[in-house]
C-alpha cells in the first residue's frame, strides 16, 4: 500500500497540482498586499480619505471609531469595507489568471484543420452514419460492399 501511495504521489499531475496550489497561495498573498497596501490607499484618498478596511456597521446601539475598537468591546459588526477589499482582491486575481490562461492558449499549437471532404457515409441498410472506410456497419452489422 505504501508503494502504491508513493507511485500516486510521484505522478506528474499530482506534483503539478501541488506546485500550483503553493504558487497560487503565494500569488494570493502578493495580490492581497497589492490591493490592501498599494491600490486601496489612493482609492480611499480619492474618495475622501476613506480607509475601506475600517468601514463597518455596528449592530449594537453603541458607536465605535474603528473596527478594532468594536471588536475589543465585543460588539457585533458588519465589516463591509473588508468585504469590498476582498471583492477587489478577487477581481484582480481572476483578471491575472485570465491573462495567464489567454497567453498559454496562444502558445498552444493550433489544432489540425478538419478534412475537406466527408468522413462518414450512410449505411445502405440502417441509414446510420458510418466511417467511409468501414466494411461492416457497427449498428446493424451488415457487410458493406467495397466502394
C-alpha positions in Angstrom: 0.0 0.0 0.0 2.9 2.4 0.8 4.4 1.6 -2.6 1.1 2.4 -4.4 0.8 5.7 -2.4 4.4 6.6 -3.4 3.6 6.0 -7.1 0.4 8.0 -6.8 2.1 10.9 -5.1 5.0 11.0 -7.6 2.9 11.0 -10.7 3.4 14.2 -12.7 -0.2 15.5 -12.4 -0.2 15.3 -8.6 3.1 17.1 -8.3 1.9 19.7 -10.8 -1.2 20.3 -8.8 0.8 20.6 -5.5 3.1 23.2 -7.1 0.1 25.0 -8.5 -1.6 25.2 -5.1 1.6 26.5 -3.4 2.2 29.1 -6.2 -1.5 30.1 -6.0 -1.3 30.7 -2.3 1.9 32.8 -2.7 0.3 34.7 -5.6 -2.8 35.3 -3.5 -0.7 36.9 -0.7 1.0 39.2 -3.3 -2.3 40.3 -4.7 -3.7 40.8 -1.2 -0.8 43.1 -0.4 -1.2 44.9 -3.8 -4.9 45.6 -3.0 -4.5 46.5 0.7 -1.2 48.4 0.6 -1.0 49.9 -3.0 -4.4 50.2 -4.6 -6.8 50.9 -1.7 -5.0 53.8 -0.1 -5.1 56.0 -3.3 -8.7 55.0 -3.9 -9.6 55.9 -0.4 -7.8 59.2 -0.8 -9.7 60.0 -3.9 -13.0 59.1 -2.2 -12.3 61.5 0.7 -9.7 59.8 3.0 -11.7 56.6 3.4 -10.0 53.5 4.8 -12.0 50.7 3.3 -10.8 48.2 5.9 -12.3 50.4 8.6 -15.8 50.7 7.1 -18.3 48.9 9.2 -21.8 49.0 10.7 -22.2 48.4 14.4 -25.1 46.0 15.1 -25.3 47.4 18.6 -26.6 50.8 19.7 -23.1 52.0 20.6 -20.8 54.0 18.3 -17.2 52.9 17.7 -14.5 54.8 15.9 -12.9 51.7 14.4 -13.4 48.0 13.7 -10.7 47.2 16.2 -12.4 49.2 18.9 -15.7 47.5 18.2 -14.1 44.1 18.3 -12.3 45.0 21.6 -15.6 45.8 23.1 -17.1 42.6 21.8 -19.7 44.3 19.6 -21.1 42.6 16.5 -20.3 44.4 13.3 -20.8 44.1 9.6 -17.4 44.8 8.1 -18.4 45.8 4.6 -15.1 47.6 3.9 -13.1 44.3 4.4 -15.7 42.7 2.1 -15.0 45.4 -0.6 -11.3 44.8 -0.3 -11.9 41.0 -0.8 -14.0 41.6 -3.9 -11.3 43.8 -5.4 -8.7 41.2 -4.5 -10.8 38.5 -6.2 -11.3 40.6 -9.3 -7.5 41.2 -9.6 -6.7 37.5 -9.2 -9.4 36.5 -11.7 -8.1 39.0 -14.2 -4.5 37.9 -13.7 -5.5 34.2 -14.2 -7.5 35.2 -17.3 -4.4 36.9 -18.8 -2.2 33.9 -17.9 -4.6 31.4 -19.5 -5.0 33.6 -22.5 -1.2 33.7 -23.1 -0.9 29.9 -22.5 -3.7 29.3 -25.1 -1.9 31.5 -27.6 1.3 29.4 -27.1 -0.6 26.1 -27.7 -0.3 24.7 -31.2 -3.4 25.2 -33.4 -5.5 22.1 -34.0 -5.2 20.4 -37.4 -7.8 21.6 -39.8 -10.7 19.3 -40.4 -10.6 17.2 -43.6 -12.1 18.9 -46.6 -14.4 16.0 -47.8 -16.9 13.9 -46.0 -15.6 11.4 -43.4 -18.8 9.4 -43.0 -21.4 7.9 -45.2 -24.9 6.5 -44.5 -25.2 2.7 -44.1 -27.4 1.5 -47.0 -29.3 -0.9 -44.7 -30.0 1.0 -41.5 -29.2 4.6 -42.6 -26.9 5.3 -39.6 -23.7 7.3 -40.2 -20.6 5.1 -40.5 -16.9 5.9 -41.4 -16.1 5.9 -45.1 -13.6 3.1 -44.8 -16.0 0.8 -42.9 -16.5 -2.7 -44.3 -19.2 -3.6 -41.7 -21.8 -1.4 -40.1 -21.3 -1.1 -36.3 -25.0 -0.6 -35.8 -26.8 -3.3 -37.9 -23.6 -5.4 -38.5 -24.4 -5.6 -42.2 -21.4 -6.2 -44.5 -20.9 -3.3 -46.9 -19.8 -3.5 -50.5 -16.3 -2.2 -51.2 -16.5 1.2 -52.9 
